[in-house]
Amino acid sequence: MKFLACLIVMFCVLFIACDQGQVAGAPDFTTPGKGFVEMLAKGDYAGAFAKFDATMKDAMPVDQIRAAWESLLAQAGEFQKVIGVRQAKEQGYDVVYVTCDFEKSQLDVKVVYNNKKEVAGLWFLPK
């Protein structure tokens, strides 16, 4: 009977972890993801660029990171704060959604990490 109870509890924990898009014991990228967004908010575009993988570095040099962030600020207003962070596993990548509060709206900054813990993708998603 105790075995069955333990099995049910383990199943529930696994189900909840999988439902959240993250398996127990998986690397936690929420802190680096939040830190990455905070770099952008502080204008540390070179620091953000240093976190990119080679493909992202080719696709989005420092001046384009600055331009993308400034364009976002022009539309969403001044960055206020991070209000939430969640992590998921998508197509073999670790994905962090950093929910941000801006002066005019809220949005998610989607930061995708490869298996080398480098930023392999970056999107700004409306809520």
N, C-alpha and C positions, 0 to 999 in steps of 0.2 A: 504494500500500500504506500509506504514512504517513497519507494522507487517511482511509482506512478505519479505521485504528487511532485517530486523533483523533476520528472520528465515534463510535466505540464508547465511548471514554472519556467524551465529552460526554454520550452517552446514559445511561451509568451514573451520572454525577454528577446529571443531571436526574432520573433515576428515584429515586435516593436522596433528593434534596431533596423531590420530590413525595411520596414514601412517608412522609416525616416531617411532611407537612402544611404545608410551607413551601417556597416557591419561592425559589431563589437570588436575592438582590438585594431581597427583600421587607423592609420595615421591621422592625427588631428591637424587640419589645415585652417581651422577657424581663426586662430591667433595670427598666423602669417597673412591670411586673407584680409583681416581687419587692418593689420599694419600696413599692407600694401595700399589700401584705400586711404588710410590716414597720410601716407606719403604723398599721394596725389593731392589731398586736401591742403597739405602744407606747402605744396609747390615743389616738392622734391622729385622732379621728373627724372633726373639722372639716377636717383636711388631706385625708382620704380623700373627704369630701363634695365638696371643691373640685375633685376629679378627675372627678366625675360629669358626664354630659351632662344636659340639661334634663329629660328624661324620668325619669332615675334620681333627680335632685334632687327632683322632685315625688313620686316613689314611695317614696323612702327618705331622709327627713331625718336629720339628725345623731343625734337621740335613737333612731331606729330602727336606725341603723348600730350604735350602742353596744349596744342591746338584742340585736341579732342576734349580735354578737361575744360578748357575755357569755353568751348562751344556748349558743353553741358551746362556750365554755370550760367551762360547767357540765356539758356532756356529754362533751367530749373531754379535759378536764383542761387544765392550764396549757400555754401555748404554749412549745415548746422551741426549735425552729429550722426554717429552710427547708432542705429536703434535696434539692430538685430543682426545675428550672423547664424547661418546654417550651412551644413555641408551635405553633399550628396555624391554618389558615384555614378558617373554617366559615361558610357562607352569606354570604360577602362581608365577614365580620368577622374581625379578628385576635383570636385567643383565646389567653390565657396560662394554663397550668395550673401553679400553684405548689404543689408537694407539701410539706406541712408535717408536722413531727413534734410531736405533743402528748403530754402526760403519759400518756394512756390509749390513744391511737390515732394513726394517720396519716390524713390526708385531703388532697384537692386543693381549693385555692381557685381557682375558675374566674373569671378576670377577662376580660371581653369589651370590646374597644376598637372604636370606630367610626372612620370615615375622618378625623375631626378629632382623633384621638388622645385621645378622652375615654372614660371608663368607661361603657359602655352596658349592662352586665350583670354580676351578681355572684352566684355560687353557691358553696356549700360541699358538696363531694361526698365521700362515704366511699370509702375505697380497698378 
